[in-house]
Amino acid sequence: MTKSFRLSVMMLSLSAAWPVMAQQAPSTPPTSEDESQRIVVTANKRSEKQRDVASSVSVISGSELERRGARDQEDFLKLTPGVQLNRGDPNNNGITIRGLSSQASPESGGGQQNPSGRYLEDVPLASPIGKGLVADILPFDLDRIEVLRGPQGALFGSGSLGGALRYVLAKPDMKSFGATVQLGQSSVSQGKTAPSLYGMVNVPLNETAALRVVAFDRTSPGYIDNKSTKTLDANKVQQTGGRILFTVKPTQGLTATLVTSTQKTTQDDFSYVFGDAKKLEHDNPTLGRGTSQFDFSSLTVDYDLGSTTLTSITGNWKTKSNGVGDDTRLFGTLGLALPLVSRASSGASESQSQELRIASKPGGNFSWVAGMFYQTNKGTGGGKQSDPSGAFGVVDLVDLNTKQNASESAIFFDGEYSLGGGWSAGLGGRSYKTKTSFQQTGTVFGGPSNSPVLAGGDEGTTPKASVKYRFNENMWYALASKGYRYGGVNEGPPPTPFKSDSLWNYETGVRLVPAPGVQLDLSAYKLDWTNAQFTYFAMNGSLPFSGIGNVGKASSTGLEAALRWRVNPVFDVAASLASIDAKTTQSVQTMAGRAPVTIASGTQLPGTAKMQTALQGNYRFSGPFGTAGRFNVTHTNVGDRVIDLTGFYKAPAYESLDFGVNLSKGNWILAAALTNATDQRGIMNIQGTPDGNKNFQQYYLQRPRTLDLSVRYDF
């Protein structure tokens, strides 16, 4: 079957559904609107109902991901208040939570830990020595995604200043065989079409063991033209991989789950545009290309001790990336007319982690968890800028290589005690110690640029305290918590260190059920940020470079609201709003081009919109031929942002209007998702030169209007 024929059949089938949208509702409507009352999360590393957690937690279930037609982070984070995606190239998306975004450039030397943690199961993915590269886990066959807002330093450790994003996988089922095959086709405005294929097989091996295998091959069509090479739709991305989960219960009370996963991402050319953000084009003399490989494994062992559960989590992951880009235009903005400047980069990192914890079971007046954690990270990186003309007397203008290591050891505790009368109090914290090392070798314009081993480290505590009051189905809570992040070293010449940063979060909120079918979550917070890490720009002679520095103190104050309303058995509404005032609280000096620039106290922090809203409606209907249907429409709006502290780069507000529809009958599901239906050119991120030269502003835009069609069969 050809791609065009398959696409035509899908579109014809979907068009047949529209005339029956107003027909009577199914006699047995889905109960997904009650999920939030039932969902159990492990945000505090022990099982709790989402509605009982004394902090801001949003949960997106696997079934909801399927209903939304979510294909990546840009899709599933839209309805989460206080969370914004600053888009980059694959595996380099920046996530801002509550105004916390370092906005580190991918070109900044050294390594910086992300301000918001990302976890696969309970294994941290964001390396303290990485450059922001974190695998974009495809949202297929997931149990849920947990978005934890506010610092998670007490239980999750470093790199969770703003919050944490947790991917929880669907586990093997020992009771019944199951399988899923999903075939899709994606078409993007002013671009091409591309197929996708997903599959899952669950096999019970016996009464005590089961195997679950997932595989995928997804291609995202290109839509950006390279005018210089005359290549249309150059930025195609392909992601292939899979995972194997094996669960065994050898004895009563003992469960072990082994996970192995691999994912390869290949991108042809890059996803930014130059100059005019309305035009989907750039003009690099050569095509860029980037590849990355992510390999992951974990072993989780749970042992039932009666009133408690002992858990061991052993994690390992490796990443490897290679890329080729073009810097000809960059050098031209500096008055250096060179015919061609290419940039080659490579990097590899590896992490091993071990966590051992013991936690109480649900129920009782005292709920608690205590444990130990250890993680090591090591990585290498290389970057080379080459001028084939040899205009400066050398072909390799810059050729630098780095070796970095980091480790963290910690003990932690978190507990909550019921005081009676609906009142509970919680107390916890983490004591940690970190070590780092950095070494650079190579040349700059033919001269050596070597450094001795630069060692560093920190130790400290990240406490957490909370109180909550339950009244009927409602809850009020107040929380104080602390988070921290590694320091590091910028590449030279000469290599320069930057300090770790930390913050305190003060938060209060309510979870209300003001009427049957209505759930309302409200929270207010204030973050006090010390030694905040941000990208700075400077010049080394006539060459620009960027790095990471500490800008002193900053704060973020905000309000968040999330509403779910089951209007009637066939219609429900979800809405969210976030108001954020994130700014510096002291004057600091940084470089911009060749001159120092003073950043005044009260300057808006980069990557953060002051206002963010989302509204979604879901309607269930009876479709043709005995099918059950669901239709949803989503509107999101992200306000104005600055992209760097100097204010050179500003991104106006943008919005997105999305539609989704699916028809199901028996084991079949036919679905369509239309994202960015009005084909807006919203700017999600900007990169550029230190002096704000408009000729070198690289705009990363929201994905153009995209139609995703899929057919799914569950065996």
C-alpha positions, 0 to 999 in steps of 0.5 A: 500500500502506497503512502498516498493511498494510505493517507487518502483512505484515512482522510476519507474515513475521517470525513465521514465522521463529521456529519454525525457529530451531533448524534446521541452520545454513547450509552456508556461514556468514558470515565476519564474525567474522574481519573484525577480522583483515582490517580496514584503518583510517586512524586514523594517516592511513595504511593499517594493519591494525586489529590493528597500531595502537598505540592503542585503536581500535574499528571498526564495519564497514558490514556490522556496522551493517546486522546490528545494525540501527543507526539512530543513535549510541545504537545503534552506540556501545553495544559500544564500551568507554569511550564513553558517549552523553549524549543531547540533542535532535537534533544535540546529543548529547554523547559522553563518551570515557574520562570526558572530557565538558564537559557544556556546556549548550546554553544556555551562552553563547559557543561551546565545542569538543566534547571528542571530535572527529567527522569525516566522512572526514578533515574535522573537523565539530566547530567550535571556535566551535559550541555542540555542534551536530554533524550526526548522520550516519545509518549508511547506506551507510558503509564503517565507523565508527572510534572512536579512544579517547584524545587525537588531537592529534598527527594530528587537531588540536584538539577530540579530547581524549577521542578521535575518531569517524570516519565513512568513506563507501562509495566509488563502484565502477568495476567494477559497477552496484549499487543498494539500496532499503530500506523501513522502519517504526518503532514506539515504545512509548507513541508512534506509528509512522513510515516510513523510506526509504533508497536507493543507486545506484552507476553505473560511468560508464566504466573510469575514473569512477563515481558513487554517489548516496545518499538518505534520508527517515527519521521517528522517531516521537514519544513525549512528550506536552505536557500543556499544549497537549494534544499527544500524541507531540509530539517527532517528528523527521524527517531528509531528505537525501542525498549524491553521490560522484564518483570519477575516475582520469584517469591512472595513479596519480591518483584524485580523489573529490568528495563533496557531502552535505546533511541537514535535521533537523526536530523538533516539540517537544523530547525532555525530560520534566519532574519524574517521569522515568518519565512521558513528558510535559512541560507547556510552554505552547507547543510547541517546534520546531527545524530544522537544515540541514547541507551538506557537500562535500569533494574528496580527491585521491590521487597515487601517487608510487611508494613514497609517496602524496600526498593533498590534502583540501579540506573545506567545511561549513555549518550553520544552525539555528533553534529556538523554546522555552519558558522560562515554567517556568524563570522560575516556579522563580525566583519570577517569575510570568510568563504566558509566556516564549518563547525564540527562537534561531538560529545559523549556522556555516561552515568551510573546511579544507585538508590536504596530506599525504604518507604511506608505503605499507604494508610496509617497516621505516619507516611515516610520514606528514607534512603541513600543515593549515589551517582557518577557522571563522566563525559567528553566533548569536542568542538572544531571551527574550520576555515578551508581558506586558511585566511588566519594562517591555520585551517582549524581556527578552534579545536578544543576537547574537554574531559569532565567528571562529577559525582553526588552522594546523598541521604534523604528523608521525607515524612508526613504525620496526621495530627488529627482533625484533618491536619497533617504536617510534613518534614524532610530533607537531603544531605548531599556532597558533590565533586567535579573535575574539568580538563581542556586540551586543544588549540585556538588559532594554532596556539595551545589552549590547555588547562590543568585539572580544575576540581570543585565540589559542594556539600549542603542540605536541602530541607522541606517542610509542609502542612496541610488541612483536609476538609471534606473533598478539599485540601489546603497546603503550605510548603517551603522547600529548597533546591540546588544545582551543580557548578561547573567550568566554561571552556577557555581560553582560559577555562573559567569556573562558575558556582552552584546555585540554589533557591528557596520556594515558598508556596501555598495552595488549595485543591477544591471540589466546589460542585459535583464534577468540578475540580479546581487547583490554585497555588501561589508561590515565591522563589528566591534564587541565589547565585543564579546561573545564566549565559553571558556573552563576551568577545575574545579578540574578534571572536565571540563566545558565550559561557555560563556565569552567576548573576547574583540574586533573582526571584519568581513570584506567581499564581497558577490555576487549573480547572477540570469541569465535567459539564455533563456525561458527554462534555468536559472542560479543562483550563489552566492559567499561570501568571509569573513575575520572574526578575533579577533582584540586584544589579549585575554586570555582564558582557555583550559584544565588546563592552560590559553591560549593566543588568538592572535590578528588576530585569525580566528573566529570559524564557519566561512569559508573564502570562500563559493560558490554556483551554480545552474542550472534550466532546464524546459522540456516537459515530458512524457504523457503531463507533464511539467518537471523541472530539477535542479542541485546545487553545493555548497562549504564551505571552511576551518573553525576553530570550536573554538578560540584555534584552537584545532578543525579544519574542512576542506572544504566540498562540496555538489552536489544536483539534483532535478527533478519534473513532473507536470500535472494538479493537480499532482506533482511527485518530486525527490531530491538527496542531497549530491549525491557524499556522502561526509562526510563534517564536519559541526561542532565539539564539544570536551574537553577543551584540544582538546583531539582527543578521544572525538571529536564529529563530526557533518557531512553533511547529507549523500546521501539522496533520497527524493521522493514525490507525491503531489496533489492539490485539 
